[in-house]
Amino acid sequence: MKQWPFLLLFVPIFGFAVYKMYCSGLAVTKSIMALLFVFDPGKNGDRVRLDSCTGWVSHVGCFRESRMYEFVLDARLTKGSVEVLLLNQKKMPLLRLNKWHPVACIELDGSSRYFLRWEFSNATGDCELRW
């Protein structure tokens, strides 16, 4: 009986903490199948190491300044493909990077929320996205 007050307090606090981590870009949502998958989101870029990975990873991009950003995708893959999308608040694509178009520039508003979505198709190797 004494656990109910603890649970009623713990669940909302835990939920709020996860929400704040997601909003700050520290938590990610994903749907992947892989032998190896290491994802490192950062302040000025993301790094991924993977082996036979298929699926997607999404997280909030931290773009605090309103300015022109240059995105560079460095995909060192031995097989498969990777694509990175920058989405606005309504989850509409603003830009798409892949091995044929690895560089793009876009002006972003620091007060808006943006999402980065990585999509993998049987990919093996290392990838880095810098901005």
C-alpha positions in Angstrom: 0.0 0.0 0.0 2.8 2.4 0.7 4.2 2.0 -2.8 1.3 4.0 -4.5 2.5 7.4 -3.4 6.0 6.7 -4.6 4.8 5.4 -7.9 2.4 8.3 -8.4 5.3 10.7 -7.8 8.0 8.7 -9.7 6.2 8.1 -13.0 5.5 11.7 -13.9 9.0 12.8 -12.8 10.6 10.1 -14.9 8.3 10.9 -17.9 9.2 14.6 -17.6 13.0 13.7 -17.4 12.8 11.6 -20.6 10.8 14.3 -22.4 13.4 16.9 -21.5 16.3 14.6 -22.6 14.5 14.1 -26.0 13.9 17.8 -26.4 17.5 18.6 -25.8 18.7 15.9 -28.3 20.1 13.5 -25.7 17.4 10.8 -26.2 16.6 9.2 -29.5 13.8 7.1 -31.0 14.8 4.2 -33.2 13.6 1.2 -35.1 16.6 -0.8 -36.2 17.9 -4.3 -36.8 21.6 -4.6 -36.7 24.5 -6.7 -35.6 26.3 -3.6 -34.3 24.9 -0.2 -33.8 26.6 2.7 -31.9 25.0 6.1 -32.2 26.6 9.2 -30.7 24.5 12.4 -31.1 26.5 15.6 -30.5 26.3 19.3 -30.2 27.9 20.0 -33.7 27.3 16.6 -35.3 26.4 12.9 -35.0 28.5 9.8 -35.4 27.3 6.3 -36.2 29.1 3.0 -36.3 27.1 0.1 -37.7 27.2 -3.4 -39.1 24.3 -4.8 -41.2 22.0 -2.1 -40.0 18.5 -1.6 -41.5 16.0 0.9 -40.0 15.9 4.5 -38.7 17.0 6.7 -35.8 15.4 10.1 -35.0 16.3 12.8 -32.5 15.8 16.5 -32.0 18.6 18.6 -33.5 20.1 21.3 -31.3 20.3 24.5 -33.4 20.2 27.3 -30.9 21.4 30.1 -33.2 19.5 31.5 -36.1 22.0 31.3 -39.0 23.0 29.5 -42.1 24.1 25.9 -41.4 26.2 23.7 -43.7 25.5 20.0 -43.3 28.2 17.5 -44.4 27.5 13.8 -44.4 30.7 11.7 -44.4 29.5 8.1 -45.1 32.3 5.6 -45.1 30.3 2.5 -45.8 31.5 -0.8 -47.1 28.0 -1.8 -48.2 24.4 -0.6 -48.0 23.2 3.0 -47.9 22.4 5.8 -45.5 20.3 8.9 -45.8 19.9 11.8 -43.4 16.8 14.0 -43.4 16.3 17.3 -41.6 12.7 17.7 -40.7 10.8 20.8 -39.4 8.3 20.8 -36.5 5.6 19.4 -38.7 8.0 16.5 -39.7 8.2 17.9 -43.3 11.6 17.3 -44.9 13.7 20.4 -45.3 16.8 18.7 -46.7 18.1 15.2 -47.6 21.7 14.0 -47.6 23.0 10.8 -49.1 26.1 9.6 -50.9 25.1 11.5 -54.1 24.3 14.7 -52.2 26.5 14.8 -49.1 26.6 18.6 -48.6 23.8 21.1 -48.2 23.3 24.5 -46.7 20.1 25.8 -45.1 19.1 28.7 -42.9 17.6 27.6 -39.6 15.7 29.6 -36.9 17.1 29.1 -33.5 13.7 29.3 -31.8 12.2 26.5 -33.9 12.5 22.7 -33.3 14.1 20.5 -35.9 14.5 16.7 -36.1 17.3 14.7 -37.6 16.3 11.3 -39.1 18.9 8.7 -40.1 17.6 6.0 -42.4 19.8 2.9 -43.0 19.5 0.1 -45.6 21.7 -2.9 -44.9 24.5 -0.4 -44.0 28.0 -1.4 -42.7 30.7 1.1 -41.8 31.1 4.5 -40.2 29.1 7.7 -40.8 29.4 11.2 -39.5 27.2 14.2 -39.9 28.7 17.6 -39.1 27.1 21.1 -39.0 
